[in-house]
Amino acid sequence: MIFLKVILASFFLTGGSVIQEKGPNEYDLINFLACNLTYESLGKNLISWRNNSYESLNPINSKSRLDESFDMNQIFNEDQRNKIDEFLNSNHPSKMDADSINCKIEFEDATEFVAKKVIFSYSYPIISEGIDKEIYGIILESEVFEINYTLRLKVFKKQNESWDLVYQEDLAFS
């Protein structure tokens, strides 16, 4: 019993550092992307992952994609792929949490026409550890400029306080 009290006391005195080894949260990746925008705005709404699966996102499985050489199966094992599918099938927020954005940026409603402004919107990111024990982030990004629209799939790898782009592909454009 004394041993348990010592462990609990040390846990509270260190500020709970025993559980601080948790990976980056989803807004780390959104902050990295949003805070590097220069003159652009950020959409208030998050892009939906609706009707997606791990298999449909993996470029190696698509006959219509331009780059079939990137294979997410080389990054994620079967258990990690199943967790990504579970994430895709769960409910996610539909609105951007403005309080979680660490920089000053203008928010826009990307569903309306905004003259002479580029508006970026993002999906709620998928953050997962890979086979190599590195942290990866998968996100959809839309870029709207007046009547032009582009939807991209992006895969990032966490590097210290930054994210390195590992893969990018345009999924839709007009």
C-alpha distance (Angstrom), angle and dihedral (degrees) to the residues before:
residue distance angle dihedral
M1 . . .
I2 3.81 . .
F3 3.82 89.2 .
L4 3.83 90.2 55.0
K5 3.83 91.0 49.8
V6 3.82 90.4 51.2
I7 3.82 91.3 51.1
L8 3.81 92.4 47.9
A9 3.81 92.3 46.3
S10 3.82 92.1 50.3
F11 3.81 90.0 47.0
F12 3.82 92.2 54.9
L13 3.81 94.0 41.5
T14 3.80 92.4 53.3
G15 3.78 91.9 49.1
G16 3.79 93.9 -109.8
S17 3.81 94.1 -61.9
V18 3.79 89.3 158.8
I19 3.82 90.0 77.3
Q20 3.81 98.4 36.5
E21 3.80 92.1 92.9
K22 3.80 89.8 90.8
G23 3.81 115.3 128.7
P24 3.80 126.0 -109.8
N25 3.75 117.0 -63.1
E26 3.77 123.4 -120.4
Y27 3.79 93.8 -99.4
D28 3.82 91.5 60.2
L29 3.80 88.5 74.2
I30 3.81 94.1 41.8
N31 3.82 89.6 49.6
F32 3.80 90.9 49.9
L33 3.81 90.5 53.2
A34 3.81 99.3 37.4
C35 3.80 96.6 44.1
N36 3.82 90.5 53.6
L37 3.81 92.4 57.3
T38 3.78 110.9 109.4
Y39 3.79 112.4 -166.6
E40 3.75 98.0 -6.7
S41 3.79 130.7 103.7
L42 3.78 131.2 -128.9
G43 3.79 121.4 -121.9
K44 3.80 116.8 -120.1
N45 3.81 93.1 -140.9
L46 3.78 125.9 69.9
I47 3.81 118.6 -131.1
S48 3.79 112.4 -110.3
W49 3.82 122.5 -118.6
R50 3.82 87.8 -151.5
N51 3.83 115.6 146.5
N52 3.80 93.8 13.8
S53 3.77 130.7 120.0
Y54 3.77 133.2 -179.8
E55 3.80 89.5 -103.4
S56 3.81 92.8 51.8
L57 3.81 91.7 49.7
N58 3.80 95.1 48.4
P59 3.84 106.0 95.2
I60 3.81 92.9 -148.7
N61 3.84 89.1 68.0
S62 3.80 96.7 54.9
K63 3.77 123.6 90.4
S64 3.80 92.0 -171.1
R65 3.78 98.7 53.4
L66 3.78 121.4 100.3
D67 3.81 97.9 -137.3
E68 3.79 111.2 47.2
S69 3.81 92.9 161.0
F70 3.81 96.1 84.7
D71 3.80 111.0 85.9
M72 3.81 119.4 -174.6
N73 3.83 87.9 -163.5
Q74 3.81 85.6 76.4
I75 3.83 88.5 59.9
F76 3.82 102.7 38.4
N77 3.81 130.9 45.3
E78 3.81 122.8 -142.6
D79 3.82 94.5 -90.0
Q80 3.83 91.3 50.1
R81 3.82 90.6 47.3
N82 3.82 89.9 52.0
K83 3.81 90.5 51.2
I84 3.82 89.7 51.3
D85 3.82 89.2 51.9
E86 3.82 89.8 49.7
F87 3.80 88.9 51.3
L88 3.81 91.7 49.7
N89 3.82 90.8 51.0
S90 3.81 94.5 49.0
N91 3.79 128.9 84.4
H92 3.79 118.9 -91.9
P93 3.78 132.7 -172.9
S94 3.80 113.6 -85.5
K95 3.82 96.2 -156.8
M96 3.78 129.5 62.0
D97 3.81 112.9 -110.0
A98 3.81 98.1 -128.2
D99 3.82 91.2 -168.6
S100 3.82 89.4 62.8
I101 3.82 92.9 58.4
N102 3.82 109.2 97.3
C103 3.80 98.7 -158.9
K104 3.75 137.5 57.5
I105 3.77 108.5 -96.3
E106 3.76 135.1 152.9
F107 3.80 115.7 -111.4
E108 3.79 119.8 -146.5
D109 3.76 136.3 -177.4
A110 3.81 99.3 -114.0
T111 3.81 91.5 -163.1
E112 3.80 91.3 74.2
F113 3.79 129.1 66.2
V114 3.80 110.7 -99.6
A115 3.80 113.5 -172.6
K116 3.80 118.7 -128.1
K117 3.81 95.0 -5.3
V118 3.77 130.8 116.1
I119 3.79 111.5 -144.1
F120 3.80 122.0 -165.1
S121 3.80 121.0 -161.5
Y122 3.79 128.7 -175.7
S123 3.77 138.8 -160.4
Y124 3.77 121.1 -123.2
P125 3.83 97.8 -83.9
I126 3.77 125.3 -115.5
I127 3.80 107.9 -132.6
S128 3.80 115.2 -168.8
E129 3.75 140.2 158.7
G130 3.79 112.3 -117.9
I131 3.79 132.7 -142.2
D132 3.83 88.4 -91.1
K133 3.87 90.4 56.0
E134 3.82 89.4 -112.0
I135 3.83 120.5 130.6
Y136 3.81 116.6 -112.8
G137 3.79 130.7 -169.2
I138 3.80 124.6 -155.8
I139 3.78 117.6 -166.2
L140 3.78 141.7 164.4
E141 3.79 115.1 -132.8
S142 3.77 126.5 -168.0
E143 3.77 124.0 -165.0
V144 3.78 118.1 -163.2
F145 3.80 124.7 -174.2
E146 3.78 112.2 173.4
I147 3.83 102.3 -62.3
N148 3.83 96.8 -11.6
Y149 3.80 117.1 98.2
T150 3.81 132.8 -177.1
L151 3.81 127.8 179.9
R152 3.81 117.2 -163.2
L153 3.77 135.9 -173.2
K154 3.81 110.9 -143.8
V155 3.79 130.4 -173.6
F156 3.81 119.0 -164.3
K157 3.79 134.8 -174.6
K158 3.82 118.8 -144.6
Q159 3.82 111.8 -118.6
N160 3.83 113.6 -179.6
E161 3.81 104.9 -63.9
S162 3.79 94.5 -16.1
W163 3.80 139.7 64.8
D164 3.82 123.8 -126.0
L165 3.79 117.6 -149.2
V166 3.82 108.3 -121.2
Y167 3.81 99.4 172.4
Q168 3.79 138.3 3.8
E169 3.78 131.3 -179.5
D170 3.78 135.0 172.2
L171 3.80 108.2 -125.5
A172 3.80 98.9 178.3
F173 3.79 137.7 4.2
S174 3.77 141.9 167.2
